[in-house]
């Protein structure tokens, strides 16, 4: 008889794990608290507009390819990808922006215009980033984080100094132009920490950006979720939505199933892709691995204030992805990491998927997603949301030289309280735990519980870390660990 697994949550890591485990011969059931699957990568549809609620960047296409190839599939079996050109643009002032195009050669030319001689430095910088990418993504991140020795290879020994320097120092040593510095420091924000707290080795994110490029799945990132769901169901995975978990059943120190809406579901193994901290509140204190003090001392990636806006006209002077770095980067970062508070003048990011994808908005109209990074745990009120929407819209109009406020059909918002209510997210964080030196690999919360037999974890609070590609990898790692400990 097949061993059964209850999986909590249906985000990228849970869905990925479900596929691997079903393929390995387990009987797999996913329990999702919300009406739709996808976790943070859900979708909002309104008045003919379609928005990705969570992730909007498709980076590291090779990780997606590797995932699907494990099942003799390719991404194009499930969704259509388009490489964006330009990848994104970055505003520094009124009508003052730098456009990042779709090849390193074009990007180097843009750098050279800003800072003579910088293109040569850029090629060298990206070559090093590619070397790190090959080591990290093709090898290191596919380790389960159980031992420090996972980091010790002939390749990493040669780069040991890069774990003790940081991105900010390295970038500013080579590039003097502040605008180019900001562009090179931007990708590590996906790892959830300041450039000054991110080890130099993580410059592989710059290769993901400039070397591999930025893509868009037709009809949005949610198509990737639907693709993995299709794969999972074809492998026999059962998915039950609107099923919040009230308790993990533990008998004699072993996980024996879950309780949802008063109903007991027995299983041999429990795997949680939900928030790690929340999952441990579903078991009695003696069985928890990490204390409240432990979590409170960790560096979490930011939360976000998000707006999903329908415009009744096409917007100009913006690309599919547009960043607004016209205010002090360090001051905003300090408000997130050092002295948590609402930033007075926030940086923000905007995505206009209808620039690329006709499915995102009705003809002649525009779908806009606006994001302000915030410290987790801040007060979140309707009044604060309105205040910040007004701030960024005023700046947006000025920077892009167009009037948009009177062309808004509707707006929906999503912030700290929603991350807590919808995802049980610790302090309402959006991206999990940051990848700092002391929160890397084996130093992150474990995939396998040390206190409860047959209880496992996956997702952005464990290895390898925050982001969509790492979530897919996390699902693979935990499935290998389960298979290792449980013969079919």
C-alpha positions in Angstrom: 0.0 0.0 0.0 1.3 3.5 -0.9 2.5 5.7 1.9 0.4 8.8 2.2 1.5 12.5 2.5 -0.5 15.5 3.5 1.0 18.7 2.1 0.0 22.0 3.7 -0.2 24.9 1.2 -0.1 25.1 -2.6 2.6 27.6 -3.5 5.5 26.8 -5.8 7.4 24.7 -3.3 4.4 22.6 -2.3 3.3 22.0 -5.9 6.9 21.1 -6.9 7.3 18.7 -4.0 3.9 17.1 -4.7 5.0 16.3 -8.3 8.3 14.7 -7.2 6.6 12.7 -4.4 3.8 11.4 -6.5 6.3 10.4 -9.2 8.2 8.5 -6.4 5.1 6.5 -5.6 3.5 8.3 -2.6 -0.2 9.1 -2.3 -0.2 12.9 -2.1 -2.9 15.3 -1.0 -2.5 19.1 -0.9 -4.5 21.2 1.5 -4.9 24.9 0.6 -6.6 27.4 2.9 -7.6 29.8 0.1 -10.1 29.4 -2.7 -7.5 29.2 -5.3 -4.1 27.5 -5.4 -0.7 29.2 -5.8 0.0 30.7 -2.4 1.6 34.1 -2.9 1.5 33.5 -6.7 -2.3 33.9 -7.0 -4.2 35.9 -9.5 -6.6 38.8 -9.4 -9.2 39.2 -12.2 -11.4 42.3 -12.3 -13.4 44.1 -15.0 -11.5 42.4 -17.8 -8.1 43.0 -16.2 -5.8 40.3 -14.9 -3.0 40.8 -12.3 -0.4 38.5 -10.8 -0.9 39.2 -7.1 2.6 38.0 -6.2 5.7 37.3 -8.3 5.9 39.2 -11.6 9.5 38.5 -12.6 10.4 35.3 -14.4 14.2 34.9 -14.0 16.5 31.9 -14.1 14.6 30.0 -16.9 17.1 27.2 -16.6 15.7 26.3 -13.1 12.2 26.0 -14.6 13.6 23.9 -17.4 15.4 21.6 -15.0 12.2 21.1 -12.9 10.1 20.1 -15.9 12.8 18.0 -17.4 12.7 15.8 -14.2 9.3 14.7 -15.6 10.3 14.5 -19.2 8.5 17.8 -19.9 9.5 21.3 -21.0 8.0 24.6 -19.9 6.4 25.1 -23.4 4.2 22.1 -22.7 2.4 24.3 -20.2 3.0 28.0 -21.1 4.5 30.3 -23.6 7.5 32.4 -22.7 8.5 35.7 -24.2 11.9 37.3 -23.5 11.3 41.0 -22.7 13.1 43.7 -24.6 13.7 46.0 -22.8 13.9 43.9 -19.7 13.2 46.9 -17.6 13.9 50.6 -17.2 15.0 52.6 -14.1 14.0 56.1 -13.4 16.3 58.5 -11.5 14.5 61.8 -12.2 12.0 63.5 -14.4 12.3 62.0 -17.9 15.6 60.6 -16.7 16.0 56.9 -17.0 18.3 54.1 -18.1 16.9 51.2 -20.1 18.2 47.7 -19.6 17.8 45.7 -22.8 17.9 42.0 -23.6 21.6 41.3 -24.2 24.8 41.9 -22.3 26.3 43.7 -25.3 23.4 46.3 -25.4 23.6 46.7 -21.6 27.3 47.3 -21.8 26.7 50.1 -24.3 24.2 51.7 -22.0 26.8 51.5 -19.1 29.5 53.0 -21.3 27.3 56.1 -22.1 26.9 56.6 -18.3 30.5 56.0 -17.3 33.3 55.7 -19.9 35.3 52.5 -19.3 32.5 50.8 -17.3 31.6 48.4 -20.1 35.0 46.6 -19.7 34.4 46.4 -15.9 30.9 45.1 -16.5 32.0 42.2 -18.7 34.5 41.2 -16.0 31.9 41.6 -13.3 29.3 39.5 -15.1 31.9 36.8 -16.0 32.6 36.4 -12.3 28.8 36.4 -11.6 28.4 33.7 -14.3 31.1 31.6 -12.6 29.3 31.9 -9.3 25.9 31.2 -10.9 27.3 27.9 -12.4 28.5 26.9 -9.0 25.4 28.0 -7.1 22.5 27.1 -9.3 24.0 24.0 -10.9 25.3 22.6 -7.7 25.2 24.3 -4.2 21.5 25.2 -4.0 20.5 21.6 -4.8 21.9 20.5 -1.4 19.5 20.0 1.5 21.2 22.3 4.0 22.0 19.6 6.6 25.7 20.1 6.8 28.3 22.9 6.5 30.3 20.5 4.3 27.8 21.0 1.5 29.4 24.4 0.9 32.9 23.0 0.7 33.9 22.0 -2.8 37.0 22.6 -4.9 35.1 25.4 -6.7 33.9 27.2 -3.5 37.3 27.0 -1.8 38.7 29.1 -4.6 36.0 31.7 -3.9 36.0 31.6 -0.1 36.8 35.3 0.2 33.5 36.1 -1.6 31.6 34.8 1.4 33.2 37.4 3.6 32.9 40.5 1.4 29.6 41.9 0.3 27.8 43.1 -2.9 27.9 46.8 -2.0 31.6 46.8 -1.4 32.4 44.9 -4.6 30.1 47.0 -6.9 31.3 50.3 -5.5 34.9 49.3 -5.8 34.5 48.9 -9.6 31.8 51.4 -10.5 31.7 55.1 -9.5 28.5 56.2 -11.3 25.8 56.1 -8.6 23.1 55.2 -11.2 25.0 52.2 -12.4 25.7 51.1 -8.8 22.0 51.1 -8.0 21.2 49.0 -11.1 23.9 46.5 -10.1 22.7 46.4 -6.5 19.1 46.0 -7.4 19.0 42.2 -8.2 20.1 41.1 -4.8 17.0 42.7 -3.3 15.3 39.5 -4.6 17.4 37.7 -1.9 15.7 39.8 0.8 18.7 41.7 2.3 20.6 45.0 1.8 23.6 44.8 -0.6 25.8 45.5 2.4 24.6 42.4 4.1 24.6 40.1 1.1 27.8 38.0 0.5 29.7 38.8 -2.7 29.1 35.3 -3.9 25.5 36.2 -4.5 26.4 38.4 -7.4 25.2 35.4 -9.4 21.9 37.3 -9.4 23.5 39.9 -11.7 24.1 37.1 -14.2 20.5 36.0 -13.8 19.6 39.6 -14.7 22.1 40.6 -17.4 23.2 37.2 -18.7 20.0 35.2 -18.8 17.5 38.0 -19.1 13.9 38.7 -18.0 10.9 36.7 -19.4 7.2 36.9 -19.3 4.8 33.9 -19.4 1.9 34.7 -21.7 -1.2 35.3 -19.5 1.1 35.9 -16.5 3.1 34.1 -13.8 0.0 32.3 -12.7 0.2 30.2 -15.9 3.3 28.6 -14.3 1.3 27.7 -11.3 -1.4 26.2 -13.5 1.2 24.3 -15.5 2.6 22.7 -12.4 -0.9 22.0 -11.1 -1.6 20.2 -14.4 1.6 18.1 -14.0 0.8 17.3 -10.4 -2.8 16.1 -11.2 -1.5 14.0 -14.1 0.8 12.3 -11.6 -2.2 11.6 -9.3 -1.9 14.5 -6.8 -5.2 15.4 -5.0 -5.8 19.1 -4.2 -8.3 20.3 -1.7 -8.9 24.1 -1.5 -10.6 26.2 1.2 -9.0 23.8 3.8 -7.2 25.8 6.5 -5.2 23.5 8.8 -6.1 23.7 12.5 -3.7 21.2 13.9 -1.0 18.7 12.9 -1.7 15.4 14.6 1.3 14.0 16.5 1.2 10.7 18.2 4.2 9.3 20.2 6.5 11.9 18.6 5.3 11.1 15.0 3.3 13.2 12.6 0.2 11.3 11.8 -1.9 13.7 9.7 -3.7 17.0 9.9 -7.1 18.4 11.1 -8.9 20.8 8.7 -12.2 22.4 9.5 -12.8 19.8 12.2 -12.1 16.8 10.0 -9.2 14.5 10.6 -7.0 13.4 7.6 -4.6 10.6 8.6 -1.4 10.3 6.7 2.1 8.7 7.1 4.0 12.0 6.5 3.2 15.7 6.8 5.0 18.3 4.7 4.3 22.0 5.2 4.9 24.5 2.5 3.1 27.1 4.6 4.9 29.7 6.6 7.4 27.8 8.8 6.7 29.9 12.0 3.0 29.4 11.5 3.3 25.7 10.9 5.1 25.2 14.3 2.1 26.9 16.0 0.0 24.0 14.8 1.9 21.6 17.1 2.4 21.7 20.9 5.4 23.7 22.2 7.6 20.7 23.2 7.6 19.7 19.5 8.6 23.1 18.1 12.2 23.4 16.9 12.4 27.2 17.0 11.3 29.6 19.7 9.6 33.0 19.3 13.0 34.5 20.3 14.7 32.7 17.5 12.3 34.1 14.9 12.4 37.6 16.3 16.2 37.7 15.9 16.2 36.7 12.3 16.6 39.1 9.3 13.4 38.8 7.3 13.0 39.9 3.7 10.7 42.9 3.3 6.9 43.0 3.2 5.2 45.1 0.5 2.4 47.5 -0.1 1.0 46.5 -3.5 -1.6 48.2 -5.7 -3.4 46.6 -8.6 -4.7 49.4 -10.8 -6.9 49.5 -13.9 -6.3 52.5 -16.2 -8.7 53.6 -18.9 -5.9 54.5 -21.3 -2.5 53.3 -22.4 0.3 54.8 -20.4 3.5 56.2 -22.0 7.1 56.4 -21.0 7.1 53.1 -19.1 8.1 49.5 -19.9 6.6 46.2 -18.7 8.9 46.4 -15.7 9.9 49.9 -14.4 11.8 50.8 -11.3 11.7 54.2 -9.6 15.0 55.0 -7.9 14.6 58.8 -7.8 15.0 58.9 -4.0 17.7 57.8 -1.6 18.1 54.0 -1.7 20.0 53.8 1.6 17.4 55.9 3.5 14.6 53.6 2.3 16.7 50.5 3.2 17.3 51.9 6.7 13.5 52.1 7.2 13.2 48.5 6.3 16.1 46.9 8.1 17.7 49.2 10.6 14.9 51.3 12.1 11.6 49.8 10.9 9.1 52.4 9.9 7.1 53.6 6.9 9.6 55.3 4.6 9.0 59.0 4.0 10.0 58.9 0.4 9.8 55.3 -0.9 11.4 53.7 -3.8 8.8 51.7 -5.8 8.5 49.3 -8.6 5.8 49.2 -11.3 4.7 46.4 -13.7 2.5 47.0 -16.7 1.9 43.5 -18.1 -0.5 44.8 -20.7 2.6 46.4 -22.4 3.5 42.9 -23.4 0.4 40.8 -22.9 -3.0 41.6 -24.5 -4.6 39.3 -21.9 -3.8 41.6 -19.0 -6.2 44.5 -19.9 -9.0 45.4 -22.3 -8.0 47.0 -25.6 -6.8 50.5 -25.1 -6.4 50.2 -21.4 -3.5 49.4 -19.1 -3.0 47.1 -16.1 -0.6 48.5 -13.5 1.0 46.8 -10.5 2.8 49.1 -8.0 5.0 47.8 -5.2 6.6 49.6 -2.2 9.0 47.4 -0.1 8.3 47.8 3.6 9.6 46.4 6.9 7.6 43.5 8.1 5.5 44.0 11.2 4.6 47.6 10.6 1.1 49.1 11.4 -1.1 48.7 8.3 -4.2 50.8 7.9 -6.4 51.9 5.1 -5.4 55.5 5.7 -1.7 54.7 5.4 -2.3 52.8 2.1 -4.2 55.8 0.7 -1.4 58.2 1.8 1.3 56.1 0.0 -0.8 55.6 -3.1 -1.1 59.3 -3.4 2.6 59.7 -2.9 3.7 57.4 -5.6 1.0 58.5 -8.1 2.2 62.1 -7.7 5.8 61.1 -8.3 4.8 58.7 -11.1 3.0 61.5 -13.0 6.0 63.8 -12.6 8.7 61.3 -13.5 6.9 60.0 -16.5 5.4 63.3 -17.7 1.8 62.2 -17.9 -1.5 62.6 -16.0 -2.9 59.3 -14.8 -4.9 60.0 -11.6 -8.0 60.9 -13.4 -7.7 57.8 -15.6 -7.9 55.2 -12.8 -10.9 52.9 -13.2 -10.2 51.0 -9.9 -7.5 50.0 -7.5 -7.1 47.1 -5.1 -4.4 47.0 -2.4 -2.5 44.2 -0.6 -0.3 44.8 2.4 1.1 43.5 5.7 -2.3 42.6 7.1 -3.2 40.7 4.0 0.0 38.7 4.0 -0.8 37.7 7.5 -4.5 36.9 6.9 -4.1 35.1 3.5 -0.7 33.3 4.0 -0.2 33.3 7.8 3.0 35.1 7.0 5.3 35.9 10.0 5.0 39.6 10.6 3.4 39.9 7.1 6.7 39.4 5.3 6.4 38.9 1.6 9.6 37.0 0.6 10.6 34.9 3.6 13.9 35.0 5.4 16.8 37.0 3.8 19.9 35.3 2.5 22.5 36.9 4.7 25.8 35.1 5.5 24.4 33.8 8.8 21.2 32.7 7.2 22.6 30.7 4.3 22.4 27.0 3.5 22.7 24.8 6.6 22.1 27.9 8.8 18.5 28.2 7.7 15.5 26.4 9.3 15.7 22.7 8.5 13.7 20.8 5.9 13.2 17.9 8.4 12.0 18.3 11.9 14.4 17.2 14.6 11.7 16.8 17.1 8.8 15.2 15.2 9.3 12.1 13.1 7.8 12.3 9.6 7.3 16.1 9.7 9.0 18.1 7.0 9.1 21.7 5.7 9.6 23.4 2.4 9.5 27.0 1.0 11.1 30.3 1.4 11.9 30.2 5.1 14.1 27.1 4.6 16.7 26.2 1.9 17.6 27.5 -0.5 15.8 30.8 0.2 13.4 33.4 -1.1 12.2 33.6 -4.7 10.3 31.5 -7.2 13.2 29.4 -8.6 14.5 28.6 -5.1 10.9 27.5 -4.2 10.9 25.0 -7.0 14.3 23.8 -5.8 13.1 23.6 -2.2 10.3 21.3 -3.3 12.8 19.0 -5.0 15.1 19.0 -2.0 12.5 18.1 0.6 11.0 15.4 -1.7 14.5 13.8 -2.0 14.8 13.9 1.8 11.4 12.3 2.3 12.2 9.6 -0.2 15.5 8.9 1.4 13.9 8.4 4.8 10.8 6.5 3.6 11.2 3.6 1.2 8.1 2.9 -0.9 
